[in-house]
């Protein structure tokens, strides 16, 4: 009988292209391990018993924004402190010492760390990074309880990987995370530049430039 491969857990909010790229990168870096994917969205959907108590927290924490149509019900439901705590507890049933060699979490909207399993986080934002924007209304900050829960993500991580030096600095400045625990690794490209060849644009005959950017306010 062949030897069973070790495995690690890859946790994302849901299945998307960035998650697929991360999975390919981790698989290439750790070819001797199997990857097991976990979707936070699916964890929440499976636990229908959370609905009634969590709706109370939706009303308490996002009721005013819902009335003013500043947020829709879906993100409000997923972003309550109650949901945060429930997801953290539920991950202990999915990620387990002895079964998973380490876990890797994308983004920092939840804490999916499990005691006894080295945990790594890759994020391009923190909620308190909003304070860097001169037009940000401080009344839009989430509650101190939510921010404390967010801080626990970084505190329980073995290493926090960031997409920018700004986010790395914010982790130190706003959350008190030791600098030696943070690694800025930026963002890679999924374009096959080596085999792409040169564009058919002699003399700039196309006369067109396409710039695409999607940049929601960090931490919202």
N, C-alpha and C positions, 0 to 999 in steps of 0.2 A: 504494500500500500504506500502511495506517495506521501511525502511529508506535507502537512497542512501549512499553507502560507500564513504569515502574520497579516494583520489587517489594521487599518486606521479608519477613523470616522471623519467624513467631510460633511459639515453642517452649513446649510444655507437657508435663506428664507423660503425659497422655492426654486424649482428647476429653471435655469436661464442660461444664456450664452456665457456669461462670466463664470458661472459655476462650472460649466462644461470645460472652459479654458483652464480653470484652476485644477479640475480633476485631471486633465491631460498633463499639466505641469507636475503635479504631485506624483502621478503614476510614473512619469519619466524619471523623476528624482528618486523614487522609491520603488523600482520595478520588482523588488522581492516581496512587496506587500500588496494585498488586495485593498481596494477602497470600498467603503460602505457609506452610501449617501443617506443623509437624513434631511428632510424638509420640515422646517418649523411650521409652515402653513399646514402641512398634513398632520402634524402632531396636534395642533390646535383643533383642526376639524374633527379628528377622531375622538377627541375628548368633549363630547356634546354635553356632559354634565357640568362643564364649566360655564355654559351659556347664561343661566339665570344669575349666579353670583357675579359673573363678569359684566353683565348688562348694568348691574347696580353701580359698578365702578366706572362704566362708560358714562352713565348719567352724572356721576359725581365729578369725574376728572375731565370730561369733554362736553358736558351738557351745553354749556354756554356757546362753545364753538360750533356745535351741531346746530343749535338754534340759529346762529348767525351764518350758517353755511360756510364756515371757515374750514371745516373738515367733514369728510363723509363717514358713514357708519363703519365701513370695513376697517380703515386704519385706526379709528378710535377703538374698535373692539380688540384689535391686535396689540395696541400700544398701552393698555392699562397696566398699572403696577401689579394688579392681581394676575393678569395673564403672564407678565414677566416672571413672577414667582412660580406660577404653575408650570410654565415651560421648563424652568430650571430644575424643578423637582422631577418632572417627567423624564428628563434626559437620563436620569440614573437607571431607568428601566431599559434604555436603549444602548447607552455607551457604558461599558463595564470594564473594570480592571481585569486583566487576564485574557479578555477577548480583544480589546483594542489597545494597540501600542501607544497611540496618541490620537488626539482629536484636533481638527482644524476648522475654525469657525469663520465664515465670511460675514463681514459687517458687525456692527455693535448695537443691535437693537434688542438682543437677548443675551443671557448668560447661559451657555450650554456646556459649561465645564462640569466635570464629574471628579470627585475626590479619587486620587490614585491613578488618574490618567493625565499625562502631560497634555496641556491644552494651549493651542496657538490661535491667535486672532489676527485677521487681516482686515483693516478698515480704512475707508477714505474720509471718515468724518468723526466728529464727536458732537454731542448736542451743544455743549458750551462753546464750541467754535463759533456759534452764532454771535457771541459777544464781540467778535472781531469786526463785525459789520456795523458801520456807523449808523445805518438806518434801521437796525434791528430793535424792535420794541421789547424791552425786558419783561413786559407782561406776558409775552408769548413763551417765556421759559416754562418748561415743565416743572412739576412739583419737586421740592427737595427730596422727597422719598424716591421719585423716579430717577433723579440724578444720582442719588446714593446707590441705587440698583445698577445704574449704568457704570458707576465707578467700580462696582464689584466685578464687572466684566474684565476690566484691565488688571485689577488686583489679583484675581485668581488665575490669570493667564500666565503661562510660562514665559512667553514672549509675545509682544504686540507688534505686528508688522503694519506699517502705515504706507499710504500711497504718496504722502508728501511730507516735507520737513515741517510745514505749518501744523499739520495734525500731530506730528511727533512732539512739537513744542507745546501744543495745547494740552497734551496728556500730562506733561510735566507741570505746566503752569496752572491749569485748572483742576487737575485731578490728583496731583501729588504722586504720580507714578515715577519711579526712579528711571533716569535716562538710560541706564544700562539694561533695562528691561525692554527697551523700545528699539526697533530696527526699521528705518525708513528704506523701503525696497522699491518705491515708486510703482509704476504700472507697466507691464510688458505690452507687446503688440502681438495680435494674432494674425497679422498679415504676413504672408510668405514672401518677404522682400527678396530673398535670394533667387527665387524662381519666377518672380513677377515680371521681370524684364522692364524695359523703358517704355514710358507711355508714347502712344502714337500722336505726338503733338509738335511736329516739326515747325520751327519758327513761331511757336505759340499760336498755331492756327486755330486751336479750339477756342481761344479767347474767353475762357470760362474757368472760374475757380469755385470749387465747392468746399465749404467749411461747415461741418456738422458738429454741434456741441449740445450736450444735455447736462445741465449743471444745476440741480435743485439745491436749495439752501441746505448747507451741511447740518445733519442731525435732525432734520424735520421728517 
